[in-house]
Amino acid sequence: MLFNVVKCKVMHLGYKDHGYSYYMDGKQLVTAEEEKDLGIIITKDLKVSQQCEQAYAKASKMLGLINRSIKHKE
């Protein structure tokens, strides 16, 4: 199976970033601070705050949509 080097990224887990460069097929891979995979946001410090912020924003938008669509409010 061949990898698409443009889509490949490197993430250093934890707080230490040693500054290493990784290469695949002679091309340097991009270092990512966070990455979304299967709907889950994974950050280098493995905290869920980004995931919670995204869920809050999505719920807030939906609540605003419902609020605007109701004609009669008691």
N, C-alpha and C positions, 0 to 999 in steps of 0.2 A: 504494500500500500504506500503510495506516495503522499507526502505531506505538502500542503501549500505553505511555503515559507513565509509569505506575506501575511498570512493569518495566524502564524505561530507567535506566541509571546512568552516571556519569562517573568515569573513573579517570585520574589524573594520573600519567604514567610518569616515573620519575626521582625524585630526592630533593627537588626544589623544588616546593612547593605554593604557588602564587601567591594562593590564596584567591579565585579567580574563581568566580562562580556562573553556572551554565548553566540556561537555561529552554527548555521545549518546550511549546507550546500554552498558554503563560502559567503553567505549573507549574515550580517549581524541581526540577532533577534531583538525586538523591542522589549524593554522592561516595563511592565504594567504595575500600577499601584492597586488597581481593582479590575475585576473582570466579571462579566455576567455570563453564567452558564446554566442552562435549563431553568431560567427565571430566577436564579439565586445569585446575589451579588457577593463575590468573594473578595475580601480586601487582604492586603498583605499582613495586617495585624489580627486577622480573623475575628474582627468585631462585627456585630450585626447592626450597627447604627445606620449604615447606608441603606440596608434592607428595610429597616423600620421607617426611615424617612421616605423612602419610595412608596411603601404601603400606606403611610399617612397621607401623602400627596394624592395618591390614587383614590383613597376613600374620601378625602376632602372634595375632590372634583366631582365624584359621584353624588355626594350629599348636596353640593351646590346645584347639580343638574336636577335632582329630585325636588329640591327647594324651589327652583325656578319654574318647574313644570306643574306644581300644584297651584290651582287658581284660587281656591277658597282655603284660607287659614283661619283657625279659630284662636 
